[in-house]
Amino acid sequence: MNYTNAVIFIILAFSLGLIMIMNKDSIPQKIRKGMALTAVALILFAFYIIVYSLYTMGSS
């Protein structure tokens, strides 16, 4: 099975979280909370993809 799209999504989700942490002072207050919630949701989904791929790794 090809996991290229999943790997790209995981890298981008964690990169977004890192960027949000590093630049939290320069993000306007109005959109900070929404962007943080979106980043958290994407990171949680990335963790789900990691766990699911590890769970299904042995089955063909």
C-alpha positions as CSV (number, residue, x, y, z in Angstrom):
1,M,0.0,0.0,0.0
2,N,1.2,3.5,-0.8
3,Y,1.4,5.8,2.2
4,T,2.8,8.8,0.4
5,N,-0.2,11.1,0.9
6,A,-0.5,10.1,4.6
7,V,3.2,10.9,5.2
8,I,2.8,14.3,3.4
9,F,-0.2,15.1,5.5
10,I,1.5,14.1,8.8
11,I,4.6,16.3,7.9
12,L,2.4,19.2,7.0
13,A,0.2,18.9,10.1
14,F,3.2,18.9,12.5
15,S,4.8,21.7,10.5
16,L,1.7,23.8,10.9
17,G,1.7,23.2,14.7
18,L,5.4,24.1,14.9
19,I,4.8,27.3,12.9
20,M,1.9,28.2,15.2
21,I,4.0,27.8,18.3
22,M,7.0,29.7,16.9
23,N,5.0,32.6,15.5
24,K,2.2,32.9,18.1
25,D,3.0,36.5,18.9
26,S,2.8,37.7,15.3
27,I,-0.6,36.1,14.5
28,P,-3.5,38.5,15.0
29,Q,-5.7,37.9,18.0
30,K,-8.9,37.5,16.0
31,I,-7.7,34.4,14.0
32,R,-5.3,32.9,16.6
33,K,-7.9,30.8,18.4
34,G,-9.4,29.4,15.2
35,M,-6.0,28.6,13.7
36,A,-4.9,26.9,16.9
37,L,-8.0,24.7,17.0
38,T,-7.6,23.8,13.4
39,A,-3.9,22.9,14.0
40,V,-4.8,20.8,17.0
41,A,-7.5,18.9,15.0
42,L,-5.1,18.3,12.2
43,I,-2.4,17.0,14.5
44,L,-4.8,14.7,16.3
45,F,-5.9,13.3,12.9
46,A,-2.2,12.8,12.0
47,F,-1.7,10.9,15.2
48,Y,-4.7,8.7,14.3
49,I,-3.2,8.0,10.9
50,I,0.1,7.0,12.5
51,V,-1.5,4.7,14.9
52,Y,-3.8,3.2,12.3
53,S,-0.9,2.6,9.9
54,L,1.1,0.9,12.6
55,Y,-2.0,-1.2,13.5
56,T,-2.5,-2.4,9.9
57,M,1.2,-2.8,9.1
58,G,1.2,-6.5,9.6
59,S,-2.0,-7.3,7.6
60,S,-1.9,-7.4,3.9
